Amino acid sequence: MADRFARVVVAARVGIVVGWIAAAIVVTLLLPSIREAQVGALGDLVPAGAEAIETERRAANLFLFPFLSRTVIVARDAGGLELGDQASVVAQIARLDRGELPMLRETRGFALTNGIGGVPLIRERSTTMLIPLLFAPSVGRDGRSGSAERFAEQYVRPALDDDAYVGVTGAIPARAAQAEVIDEHLPLFEGATLLFVLIAVGVYFRALLAPLVNLAAVAISYLVCVRLVATVGEAIGVSVPSEVQPVIVALLFGVVTDYSLFFLSRFRRRLDSGMDPDAAAQATTAELAPIILTCGLAVAAACGALAVAELGFLRAFGPGLALAVLIGMAVAMTFVPASLALLGRRLFWPHRPARQDGRSEPTEGLMGRMIGWVVRRPRTAIIGSLLVLAAMAAPIATIDLGNPLIRGLPADSEPRRAYAQAATGFAPGILSPTLLLVERRGITQDRAALARLQRLLADQPGVAEVLGPAFNPTERELGALLASNGNAARYAIALTSDPLGSVAIKRLDALRERVDGLLEQAGLAQARASFAGDTALSQETIQNTVADLNRVVPAVLLAVLLVLVVFLRGLVAPLYLVAAAALAPVAAVGLGVGLFELLLDGEELAYFVPVTAGVLLVALGSDYNILLVGRIWDEARRRPLLEATVVAGAGAARAISAAGIVLAFSFGALALVPLLAFRQLAFVMAAGLLIDAFLVRAVLVPAVIATVGYRSQWPGRSLRRRGERARKPVAEDQLPTAGPARGVAPVESQPSVDGVTTWPRDRGRRARAAHLLVVALGAGILVALRELRRRAPRRRRRNR
């Protein structure tokens, strides 16, 4: 099948190249892009049917007006706001509430000032004024941000001194700013990645046309992908947020370049051995097409497994990435080999390496020597690798998850500047208070109990102030704090910390655990309590993300495992390869926690970074393992398995290492988008890919293969049979070497059993060691997942 496919690609090379170029032009002209197809933001993707949203809707029906506003105008003068200036602003707010201001007739608001009150809510005296704005449900995100900016510029700023600061902040302006930052920096990210890939491939091959072929493959994949992803998403009703586009770009640049590097490397090696260009292109395609197909299917299956998640962001993220990988794989398997056959030796001009007759053994260099040592000392290599990975993963025990929507913006972003000004005059939680809704028939008649509950809430750790029924100046249910139907009361709880940060989420989590006891202590044991607001919504989102992790990780591992079982025709090797691929994500997340939480001012990780990076790293780690093990299995058809591990590992080391660096840079370039969440994702992805390329794939996997031996293909026996035919003791003079000074260190001569060299231990001990290894790897993954689940906010206990 592979030979037939290779012949078709080489014979139809002109049509394939022209066809892909035409397809890229057509879809670019006719189909919408992700940005044009729909508008979305990472912060908009919240759990479906979230309790916080349901509570907010119920409160909106019970009370006269909402407390929660996600669009806030901040006015601050460090020298103090004059009473006359504050009165002028209040007068403009009154006009706004009466609907007298043109183009703002659907907007309402109220004012908060730090002229009254005390610590911990008030941090300064008479310096800061907040104006939360309220909108009709029909007003969208852009309309709310525009109305806030219009009111601030036309009516608030003129009422204050010229030295006063006036700005707009809140979750909705922050989401709009986030989308603008991505749009603004996406061309820089794409250009930097493109330039690096071009230079890296050019330096690797010391040629001009080879990097251009790779660049053309990347460009075609990108142009087709961003249009098809949007179109398919619209057709099947799957929301693909525009913020996914930078991740798709990084994935395409890295994956297509990786596959192109392998095609180009193998093609050049065959040309150097004297093969005709057409024959070399056909042989290279026949050799690599099954491996690339398996790699692409494994990555796509892992990304597609995100469909089992309940969180909308993950469900939207998976299909887009899976389709991107499939498109990149299709281009790499057809366009690149067709270009090889079309251009031939001209691809590598002006570099013309000396021809090598016969089969060369590329075991020179650091990677070759290292793999030779690993095969000779597999137990030492395994223990050392696991200890290094465990040290990297250790900080994961202190992981905190949050939603740094505002604090993650660039320092000069208006929502972040306004947030900083507000947090100077008030406790940060005042910008987005948590709403507590207490319901029971006739509850508004029990004013004393409601007042006791308010005092109890104010005494809780992390609470700055509570606005509740105790402030009601009359005995009537006015619809502000007490529902007019007499069956509900509400409290606005301002926390002392960022309402979207991990500290506030932990405080709310503790308050959820205590609220039943507080109700009973206040004399409201039969009442039902529920929470709403940005903190409650972030808490539910993080809880759902961690819960999704327990569903997504097994689905991803199973998807990759099935692909590997079919490709390798065995069970044991797929099991330890999947386990090994799962180690790099845990280590990378641990490094991310250590950097961002322990070293950089305690900044928590964005809630979607661990699961997103984990899925991608497992998929891409399996990608590299398939490339490596596929070469080893192919080499094992001609020589004993241990010898094949050294030869194939050393032969693939240079290309795989270069591919790992390119892919790591592609994701690392996401840090050019100045959003904290993207920089965290960039670091974790780059670290994980380098760990996988230079530790897991270069040390751990060869060591495990050397330890398990031919049992890796169990229940299959084709490798064992071939090994028995090619069996020969792997003595010191028989392992490929490049000379006494720089070759692979020789393997000590040992008795040969079942076609592999035995080590100074019996087969039973070796089998037990392999089994213990698989169990240890699985246990480590489960411990990490359990720690993530333990540290995430616990689900709210429902009241009876």
GIHU-V635579 format. One record per helix or strand. SS is the DSSP state (H for helix, E for strand). FROM is the first residue (numbers start at 1). LEN is the number of residues. If there is no record, write none. Layout:
BEGIN
ss=SS from=FROM len=LEN
ss=SS from=FROM len=LEN
END
This chain:
BEGIN
ss=H from=2 len=10
ss=H from=13 len=18
ss=H from=34 len=4
ss=H from=42 len=3
ss=H from=51 len=12
ss=E from=72 len=5
ss=H from=83 len=15
ss=E from=107 len=3
ss=E from=112 len=2
ss=E from=122 len=1
ss=E from=128 len=8
ss=H from=141 len=19
ss=E from=165 len=5
ss=H from=171 len=35
ss=E from=207 len=1
ss=H from=209 len=28
ss=H from=242 len=31
ss=H from=277 len=32
ss=H from=312 len=37
ss=E from=350 len=1
ss=H from=365 len=12
ss=H from=378 len=21
ss=E from=401 len=2
ss=H from=414 len=12
ss=E from=426 len=1
ss=H from=428 len=5
ss=E from=434 len=6
ss=H from=443 len=3
ss=H from=447 len=12
ss=E from=463 len=5
ss=H from=469 len=3
ss=E from=482 len=1
ss=E from=488 len=8
ss=H from=502 len=21
ss=E from=528 len=5
ss=H from=534 len=35
ss=H from=572 len=28
ss=E from=605 len=2
ss=H from=609 len=27
ss=H from=641 len=32
ss=H from=676 len=38
ss=H from=718 len=8
ss=E from=752 len=2
ss=E from=756 len=2
ss=H from=763 len=29
END
